[in-house]
Amino acid sequence: MTRLSTVNTTTTTAATTPAVKDTTEAAAVRAAAHRAAAAAPVVRAAEGEAIDAVLRTTGVLLRERSDDLLAANAADVAAAQRGGMGPGLLDRLRLSAERLADIAIQLEVLADTAEPPRERAVRTLPTGERVLRRRIPVGVIGAVFEARPNVTVDVASQVLKARSAAVLRTGSAALSSARALVDLAIAPALERHGIPAAAIQLVPTPGHEGAEALVGLPDLVPLVVVRGSGDVTRRLSALGAAAGTRVLAHADGGGVLYLDTSADEAVVERLVRESTDRLGVCNRLNLLLVDRRAYQRLWPVAERALRQAGITPSLPPHEHPLGHEWALDAGGQAHVTVTSVDGPVDAATVAVAETSGLAATVCATDEAAANAFIDTYTGTGVFWNTTTRLLDGYNLLGLPETGINVDRTPGPRGPVTYLDLSLRQFVILPPVN
């Protein structure tokens, strides 16, 4: 979950769409896309009760088959450890009985969530025709994501709730875990309720060429969610844009905490602790800004909390950008960047300029200072005396998410849920007689 920025594209013709490389991986992606496309009409026609039943059954199977699921994940974790994966990424990769139970609970919550009306009246034209607006399915939605097995279920459930089929591609580190989740829980749940298991496709090969192929099939997979980081994600976004694929590309993250001169020391300690409970996630504390006027009072409090959490502060002068995302730094996850600022407006300005704009917290007792920070910060989420760890679909909206959109242009912003994974259609009906 970190940065999910929308790359706007225009439709291209088959003659101008860049050709997908004819490789084994590309062929596997294309075959998966065709299978998902064949199943998509059944998903679209499914009643809401059937989709919700699939989600509930998936949750039941996650619990019933937890031993097999955890065994598959343990093999992935062991292989990743042998390959030198850092502790932050291992934390993302690892499943546990508790995490499987949490995934199951989120599926139940999603199933119990009443869908808003798919159609609503907009207006009646002067000539009497009625204008309606509908939400309709995309058809097939792709997803490229890193070594986080839970995302397999998160994306699949959201796409199904949006009445589309999915093609999922994950990296080699999580491939066995993802396969077990699909084969042992998602696919059997689909079949049990009369929906083809082919509606959720997992690309069987983990290579980069498969990811490139997935963003290059706009006629089959017009929307792809890309979750990852750095240059690879941005390159996939560019490739998708060139092909005419709509890409929601998640690349950068990092939470900001600003300690105002009016901050309460007990609240400072609490926020540092709550913001660093997990170091391998995008909404953890990454950049700590301290008001220069209260630095001597507040920094020792924050430093003590950081040290107690086993975190090393990166103090000035910095040899890296202030927004350097420690969660993605192999071997450096247990770090937080620290610097001083001149009040709430300067703090918010630094947070916007130096980070992806994921989320920022102001710690203050002075309401005017808090509002100054809130009004200046233009990122996706801004919080007062509570942790940026709350910027999460389930925490904020009570729904799993496919990612977090931190784009600075119109489009889905914040946690992206099934409600954002649909098309808008206008319907014009004749006047009522």
C-alpha positions as CSV (number, residue, x, y, z in Angstrom):
1,M,0.0,0.0,0.0
2,T,1.9,3.2,-0.6
3,R,1.7,5.4,-3.5
4,L,-1.1,4.8,-6.0
5,S,-1.0,7.4,-8.7
6,T,-3.3,7.5,-11.6
7,V,-1.8,7.5,-15.1
8,N,-4.4,8.9,-17.5
9,T,-4.3,7.4,-20.9
10,T,-6.3,7.7,-24.1
11,T,-7.6,4.8,-26.1
12,T,-5.3,3.7,-28.9
13,T,-6.2,1.7,-31.9
14,A,-4.8,-1.8,-32.5
15,A,-2.6,-0.4,-35.2
16,T,-0.9,2.1,-32.8
17,T,-0.8,-0.1,-29.6
18,P,2.7,-1.3,-28.9
19,A,3.0,-5.0,-29.5
20,V,3.6,-7.2,-26.4
21,K,6.8,-9.1,-26.6
22,D,6.2,-12.7,-27.8
23,T,7.8,-14.5,-24.9
24,T,6.8,-17.5,-22.7
25,E,5.8,-15.1,-19.9
26,A,3.8,-12.9,-22.2
27,A,2.0,-15.9,-23.7
28,A,1.1,-17.0,-20.1
29,V,-0.3,-13.6,-19.4
30,R,-2.3,-13.4,-22.6
31,A,-3.7,-16.9,-22.0
32,A,-4.7,-15.9,-18.4
33,A,-6.3,-12.7,-19.7
34,H,-8.4,-14.7,-22.3
35,R,-9.6,-17.1,-19.6
36,A,-10.6,-14.2,-17.3
37,A,-12.3,-12.4,-20.2
38,A,-14.3,-15.5,-20.9
39,A,-15.5,-15.7,-17.2
40,A,-16.2,-12.0,-16.9
41,P,-19.7,-12.0,-18.3
42,V,-20.7,-14.6,-15.6
43,V,-19.2,-12.4,-12.9
44,R,-21.0,-9.3,-14.3
45,A,-24.4,-11.2,-14.3
46,A,-23.9,-12.6,-10.8
47,E,-26.3,-11.4,-8.1
48,G,-24.9,-9.6,-5.2
49,E,-25.8,-12.4,-2.9
50,A,-23.7,-14.8,-4.9
51,I,-20.6,-12.6,-4.8
52,D,-21.0,-12.0,-1.1
53,A,-21.4,-15.7,-0.6
54,V,-18.1,-16.3,-2.5
55,L,-16.4,-13.8,-0.2
56,R,-17.7,-15.5,3.0
57,T,-16.8,-18.9,1.8
58,T,-13.3,-17.7,0.9
59,G,-13.0,-16.6,4.5
60,V,-14.2,-19.9,5.8
61,L,-11.7,-21.8,3.6
62,L,-8.9,-19.5,4.8
63,R,-9.5,-20.7,8.3
64,E,-10.2,-24.4,7.5
65,R,-7.1,-24.7,5.3
66,S,-4.8,-22.5,7.3
67,D,-2.3,-25.3,7.9
68,D,-1.7,-25.8,4.2
69,L,-1.7,-22.1,3.5
70,L,0.8,-21.4,6.2
71,A,3.0,-24.3,5.0
72,A,3.2,-22.8,1.5
73,N,4.0,-19.4,3.0
74,A,6.7,-20.8,5.2
75,A,8.4,-22.2,2.2
76,D,8.3,-18.8,0.5
77,V,9.7,-17.1,3.7
78,A,12.5,-19.7,4.0
79,A,13.5,-19.2,0.4
80,A,13.4,-15.4,0.8
81,Q,15.6,-15.6,4.0
82,R,18.1,-17.8,2.1
83,G,18.1,-15.1,-0.6
84,G,19.0,-12.4,1.9
85,M,15.6,-10.6,2.0
86,G,15.6,-7.8,4.7
87,P,13.3,-8.0,7.8
88,G,10.9,-5.3,6.6
89,L,10.1,-7.2,3.4
90,L,10.0,-10.5,5.2
91,D,7.4,-8.9,7.5
92,R,5.3,-8.2,4.4
93,L,5.8,-11.7,3.0
94,R,5.0,-13.6,6.2
95,L,1.6,-14.9,6.9
96,S,0.4,-16.2,10.3
97,A,-2.7,-17.7,11.7
98,E,-3.6,-14.3,13.1
99,R,-3.1,-12.6,9.7
100,L,-5.2,-15.2,7.9
101,A,-7.9,-14.6,10.5
102,D,-7.7,-10.9,9.9
103,I,-8.0,-11.5,6.1
104,A,-11.1,-13.7,6.7
105,I,-12.7,-11.0,8.9
106,Q,-12.1,-8.4,6.2
107,L,-13.8,-10.6,3.6
108,E,-16.8,-11.0,5.9
109,V,-17.0,-7.2,6.4
110,L,-16.8,-6.7,2.7
111,A,-19.5,-9.3,2.1
112,D,-21.7,-7.6,4.7
113,T,-21.2,-4.1,3.1
114,A,-24.4,-3.0,1.4
115,E,-23.7,-1.8,-2.1
116,P,-24.9,1.7,-3.1
117,P,-27.5,1.8,-5.9
118,R,-25.8,1.1,-9.2
119,E,-28.1,3.6,-10.9
120,R,-29.3,7.0,-9.9
121,A,-31.3,9.8,-11.5
122,V,-29.3,12.8,-12.6
123,R,-31.8,15.2,-14.1
124,T,-34.7,15.5,-16.5
125,L,-33.9,17.4,-19.7
126,P,-36.1,20.4,-20.8
127,T,-37.4,18.1,-23.6
128,G,-38.5,15.5,-21.0
129,E,-35.8,12.8,-21.4
130,R,-34.5,11.4,-18.2
131,V,-30.8,11.2,-17.5
132,L,-29.5,8.3,-15.4
133,R,-26.0,7.5,-14.3
134,R,-24.9,3.9,-13.8
135,R,-21.8,2.1,-12.4
136,I,-20.9,-0.8,-14.8
137,P,-18.0,-3.3,-14.5
138,V,-14.7,-2.8,-16.2
139,G,-14.7,-6.5,-17.3
140,V,-11.1,-7.7,-16.5
141,I,-8.8,-5.8,-14.1
142,G,-5.2,-6.7,-13.8
143,A,-2.9,-6.3,-10.8
144,V,0.9,-6.4,-10.4
145,F,2.0,-6.5,-6.8
146,E,5.1,-7.2,-4.6
147,A,5.7,-10.0,-2.2
148,R,2.6,-9.5,0.0
149,P,0.4,-12.6,-0.1
150,N,-2.6,-10.8,1.5
151,V,-2.8,-8.5,-1.6
152,T,-3.9,-11.6,-3.6
153,V,-7.1,-11.8,-1.5
154,D,-7.5,-8.0,-1.2
155,V,-7.4,-7.4,-4.9
156,A,-9.4,-10.5,-5.9
157,S,-12.2,-9.7,-3.4
158,Q,-12.4,-6.0,-4.4
159,V,-12.5,-6.9,-8.1
160,L,-15.2,-9.5,-7.6
161,K,-17.3,-7.1,-5.6
162,A,-17.0,-4.7,-8.5
163,R,-18.3,-7.5,-10.8
164,S,-15.1,-7.9,-12.8
165,A,-12.7,-10.8,-13.3
166,A,-9.0,-10.4,-12.4
167,V,-5.5,-11.3,-13.7
168,L,-3.0,-11.2,-10.8
169,R,0.7,-11.2,-11.1
170,T,3.1,-11.3,-8.1
171,G,6.8,-11.7,-7.7
172,S,8.7,-14.9,-7.2
173,A,9.0,-14.5,-3.4
174,A,5.2,-14.7,-2.9
175,L,4.2,-16.9,-5.8
176,S,3.7,-20.1,-3.9
177,S,1.7,-18.4,-1.2
178,A,-0.5,-16.6,-3.8
179,R,-1.0,-19.9,-5.6
180,A,-2.1,-21.6,-2.4
181,L,-4.6,-18.8,-1.6
182,V,-6.1,-19.0,-5.1
183,D,-6.2,-22.8,-5.4
184,L,-7.3,-23.6,-1.8
185,A,-9.6,-20.7,-1.0
186,I,-10.7,-18.4,-3.8
187,A,-11.2,-20.8,-6.7
188,P,-13.2,-23.4,-4.6
189,A,-15.4,-20.6,-3.2
190,L,-16.2,-19.3,-6.7
191,E,-17.1,-22.8,-8.0
192,R,-19.2,-23.5,-4.9
193,H,-21.4,-20.6,-5.8
194,G,-21.7,-21.1,-9.5
195,I,-19.0,-18.7,-10.8
196,P,-16.1,-20.0,-12.9
197,A,-12.9,-20.3,-11.0
198,A,-11.3,-18.8,-14.1
199,A,-12.6,-15.4,-13.0
200,I,-9.5,-15.0,-10.8
201,Q,-6.3,-15.8,-12.7
202,L,-2.9,-16.0,-11.2
203,V,0.0,-15.6,-13.7
204,P,2.2,-18.7,-13.1
205,T,5.5,-17.0,-13.9
206,P,7.0,-14.2,-11.9
207,G,9.4,-12.5,-14.4
208,H,9.3,-8.8,-15.3
209,E,8.2,-9.6,-18.8
210,G,4.9,-10.9,-17.5
211,A,4.3,-7.6,-15.7
212,E,5.2,-5.7,-18.9
213,A,2.8,-7.9,-20.9
214,L,-0.1,-7.3,-18.4
215,V,0.0,-3.6,-18.9
216,G,0.2,-4.0,-22.6
217,L,-3.2,-5.7,-23.3
218,P,-5.7,-2.8,-23.2
219,D,-8.3,-4.7,-25.3
220,L,-8.3,-7.6,-22.8
221,V,-7.2,-5.9,-19.5
222,P,-8.1,-2.2,-19.8
223,L,-7.3,-1.4,-16.1
224,V,-4.2,-2.6,-14.2
225,V,-3.4,-1.8,-10.5
226,V,0.4,-1.8,-10.1
227,R,1.6,-2.0,-6.5
228,G,5.4,-1.8,-6.0
229,S,8.0,0.8,-5.7
230,G,10.6,2.8,-7.6
231,D,11.7,2.7,-11.1
232,V,10.1,-0.6,-12.0
233,T,6.6,0.7,-11.1
234,R,7.1,4.0,-12.9
235,R,8.4,2.1,-16.0
236,L,5.3,-0.2,-16.0
237,S,3.1,2.9,-15.7
238,A,4.8,4.5,-18.7
239,L,4.5,1.2,-20.7
240,G,0.8,1.0,-19.8
241,A,0.2,4.6,-20.8
242,A,1.9,4.0,-24.2
243,A,-0.3,1.0,-24.8
244,G,-3.6,2.7,-23.9
245,T,-4.0,0.8,-20.6
246,R,-5.4,2.7,-17.6
247,V,-2.8,2.2,-14.8
248,L,-3.2,2.8,-11.1
249,A,0.5,2.8,-10.1
250,H,1.6,2.6,-6.5
251,A,5.2,3.6,-6.1
252,D,6.2,5.7,-3.1
253,G,5.0,6.2,0.5
254,G,6.2,7.2,3.9
255,G,4.3,8.8,6.8
256,V,5.3,12.2,8.3
257,L,5.0,13.3,11.9
258,Y,5.3,17.0,12.8
259,L,5.9,17.9,16.5
260,D,4.6,21.4,17.0
261,T,5.9,23.6,19.8
262,S,2.6,23.1,21.6
263,A,2.8,19.3,21.5
264,D,2.1,17.3,24.6
265,E,5.1,15.0,25.5
266,A,2.9,12.0,26.3
267,V,1.2,12.3,22.9
268,V,4.6,12.6,21.2
269,E,5.7,9.3,22.8
270,R,2.4,7.6,21.9
271,L,2.4,8.7,18.3
272,V,6.0,7.6,17.7
273,R,5.2,4.3,19.2
274,E,2.0,3.7,17.3
275,S,3.5,5.0,14.0
276,T,6.4,2.4,14.2
277,D,4.6,-0.8,15.1
278,R,5.4,-2.2,11.7
279,L,8.4,-1.0,9.7
280,G,7.8,-2.7,6.4
281,V,4.6,-0.8,5.5
282,C,4.2,2.4,3.6
283,N,2.2,4.4,6.2
284,R,4.7,4.0,9.0
285,L,6.6,6.9,10.4
286,N,9.3,7.8,7.9
287,L,10.0,11.5,8.4
288,L,9.9,13.2,11.8
289,L,9.7,17.1,11.7
290,V,10.3,18.9,15.0
291,D,9.5,22.6,15.6
292,R,12.8,24.4,16.0
293,R,11.5,26.4,18.9
294,A,10.7,23.3,20.9
295,Y,13.5,21.0,19.6
296,Q,15.4,20.8,22.9
297,R,12.2,19.8,24.8
298,L,10.6,17.4,22.2
299,W,13.4,15.7,20.5
300,P,14.6,13.8,23.6
301,V,11.1,12.5,24.1
302,A,10.8,11.3,20.5
303,E,14.4,9.9,20.5
304,R,13.6,7.9,23.6
305,A,10.5,6.4,22.0
306,L,12.4,5.6,18.8
307,R,15.2,3.9,20.7
308,Q,12.8,1.9,22.7
309,A,11.3,0.7,19.4
310,G,14.8,-0.3,18.2
311,I,14.8,2.5,15.6
312,T,17.9,4.5,14.6
313,P,17.3,8.2,13.9
314,S,18.9,9.6,10.7
315,L,20.0,13.1,11.9
316,P,21.3,16.1,9.9
317,P,23.4,16.5,7.8
318,H,21.6,13.9,5.6
319,E,23.3,12.1,2.8
320,H,19.9,11.1,1.4
321,P,16.7,12.9,0.5
322,L,14.4,13.8,3.4
323,G,11.7,11.6,2.0
324,H,13.9,8.5,1.5
325,E,11.5,5.6,2.2
326,W,13.1,3.5,4.8
327,A,10.4,0.7,4.5
328,L,11.9,-0.2,1.2
329,D,15.5,0.2,2.2
330,A,17.0,-3.4,2.5
331,G,18.8,-3.4,5.8
332,G,17.8,0.1,6.7
333,Q,14.1,-0.3,7.6
334,A,14.8,0.4,11.3
335,H,15.5,4.1,10.6
336,V,13.5,7.4,10.7
337,T,14.7,10.7,9.2
338,V,14.7,13.6,11.6
339,T,15.0,17.3,10.9
340,S,13.8,20.7,12.3
341,V,11.3,23.1,10.8
342,D,10.0,26.6,11.5
343,G,6.4,26.1,12.5
344,P,3.4,24.3,11.1
345,V,3.3,26.0,7.7
346,D,7.0,25.2,7.0
347,A,6.4,21.7,8.3
348,A,3.5,21.0,5.9
349,T,5.4,22.6,3.0
350,V,8.4,20.4,3.7
351,A,6.2,17.3,4.0
352,V,4.6,18.0,0.6
353,A,7.8,18.9,-1.2
354,E,10.0,16.1,0.2
355,T,7.6,13.1,0.3
356,S,5.1,11.3,-1.9
357,G,2.2,13.0,-0.1
358,L,0.9,9.8,1.4
359,A,0.0,11.0,4.9
360,A,1.1,13.4,7.6
361,T,0.2,13.9,11.3
362,V,0.4,17.1,13.3
363,C,1.0,16.7,17.0
364,A,-0.2,19.8,18.7
365,T,-2.4,21.1,21.5
366,D,-2.8,24.5,19.8
367,E,-5.8,24.3,17.5
368,A,-4.6,27.2,15.4
369,A,-1.2,25.5,14.8
370,A,-3.0,22.2,13.9
371,N,-5.3,23.9,11.5
372,A,-2.4,25.8,9.8
373,F,-0.7,22.5,9.2
374,I,-3.9,20.8,8.0
375,D,-4.8,23.6,5.6
376,T,-1.3,23.8,4.1
377,Y,-0.7,20.0,3.7
378,T,-2.1,18.8,0.3
379,G,-1.3,15.1,0.6
380,T,-3.8,12.2,0.6
381,G,-4.4,12.1,4.4
382,V,-3.8,14.5,7.2
383,F,-4.3,13.7,10.9
384,W,-4.3,15.6,14.1
385,N,-2.8,13.7,17.1
386,T,-3.3,10.3,15.6
387,T,-1.0,8.1,13.6
388,T,-0.6,7.9,9.8
389,R,-1.0,4.2,10.2
390,L,-4.7,4.8,10.0
391,L,-4.3,5.7,6.3
392,D,-5.6,2.3,5.2
393,G,-8.8,1.2,3.5
394,Y,-9.9,-1.1,6.3
395,N,-9.0,1.4,9.1
396,L,-10.6,4.4,7.4
397,L,-13.5,3.0,5.3
398,G,-14.1,-0.5,6.8
399,L,-13.2,-2.0,3.5
400,P,-10.1,-3.8,2.1
401,E,-8.2,-1.8,-0.5
402,T,-6.4,-2.4,-3.7
403,G,-3.9,0.4,-2.9
404,I,-3.7,4.1,-1.9
405,N,-4.0,6.8,-4.5
406,V,-1.8,9.8,-3.7
407,D,-2.1,11.5,-7.1
408,R,-2.3,15.2,-7.4
409,T,-4.8,15.1,-10.2
410,P,-8.5,14.2,-10.2
411,G,-9.4,10.6,-9.8
412,P,-9.7,8.1,-7.0
413,R,-7.7,9.4,-4.1
414,G,-6.9,7.8,-0.8
415,P,-7.7,4.1,-0.2
416,V,-9.0,2.6,-3.5
417,T,-11.9,0.1,-2.9
418,Y,-14.3,-1.7,-5.2
419,L,-16.4,1.4,-5.6
420,D,-13.5,3.0,-7.5
421,L,-13.1,0.0,-9.8
422,S,-16.1,0.6,-12.1
423,L,-17.0,2.7,-15.1
424,R,-19.5,5.5,-15.3
425,Q,-22.2,5.2,-17.9
426,F,-25.0,7.6,-18.8
427,V,-28.4,6.4,-19.8
428,I,-31.0,8.5,-21.5
429,L,-34.6,7.4,-21.2
430,P,-37.6,8.8,-23.0
431,P,-40.1,11.1,-21.2
432,V,-42.6,9.5,-18.9
433,N,-45.9,9.4,-20.6
